[in-house]
Amino acid sequence: MLRNVLAGVLVASCAMAMVQAQEQGAGRGGGRGGGGGGAAAAEFPTAQQFAESKDAQSHVATAMKIGGTDLAAEAKAFCTPTGPQREALARQAAGLPPIPDQAMGPIKLFDNLYYVGFNDVGAWVVPTSAGIIMFDALNSTDDITTVVEPGLKKAGLDPAQIKMVLLGHGHNDHTGGGSYLQSKYGAKMLMAAPDWEMVTRNTRADRPQPKRDGDVTDGQKLTLGDTTVTVVQLPGHTPGTIGLIVPVKFQGRTHSVMIMSGSQMPTQESLNTFAHVFNDLGKPQHVEAALGSHPGILMNSLPLMEGIGNRYPTGTHPLLIGEERFNRYSAIMLECGRARLAALGRLGTQ
Ligand SMILES: [Zn+2]
């Protein structure tokens, strides 16, 4: 019992530390996070609430059952009071020193999908026959000029071809390089309306924000050249958090992956929206993988990405787990979301 209480206190302070970390920007030069106004302590149950809620534990048991043996590790990682967390924030909360930032990539994960950025946060690059679609813009102009531009050139891609940038949500580690891409290359900046409003409210002189070229909404299709991507809404981490379904090519075949800019479901309404996205938008497109901008939260851990990049394009692809397994993976995310809501006493309430 005492252990549970202590664990509860620890997790509560972790959640507080996470908010603080977001506001201060966990990591390099205070560039990360920012925006605030997102997760608060009450977004997550305490370890004690989670452990002592029979309802929560029955959802955990269901998730473990869905996971079977092949997705047991994923079910375990999702079914915690907070769900999987960014390593940088978890370390900060635990009082551990930050991991030094390391530029990464670009890592070629598919013929037409690259990860470029850092070990802690990255952006996604989708080359098409008529230019580049980017998802996210990292922390700052500096990140673009020192990592993205040279990285793209190394991969044989021209940064001047960046035509549109989807901003996954309105925190600075996703929007910070947007204004530079917009003014230098005329790239169009697109984000969901609630997060444009948040960005507008949180202006800081040292963080020039991109101008609002357009809003994106759930189910919206965007076509550039030979590639059509689908925007999905994933409210929870912020009200305007989005994701993107991207058709990716590997060994002569096309598959679908879903980039998700957040996986938090702090209300029943948020959880229902995730279920809608998986069922009504993901399934018809046969989505097989979930990718995050922070490595290690969804399927794209650093070792997995580096492994793919090192042997690309040979071998079997560890992100192409097949539709049946992906449907179980997304069902686990939802079950663990229900467990957290149950522990908070919010399951079934809007
Ligand atoms: Zn964020």
Residues whose N, C-alpha, C, O or C-beta is under 5 A from the ligand:
A	BS01	ZN	H171
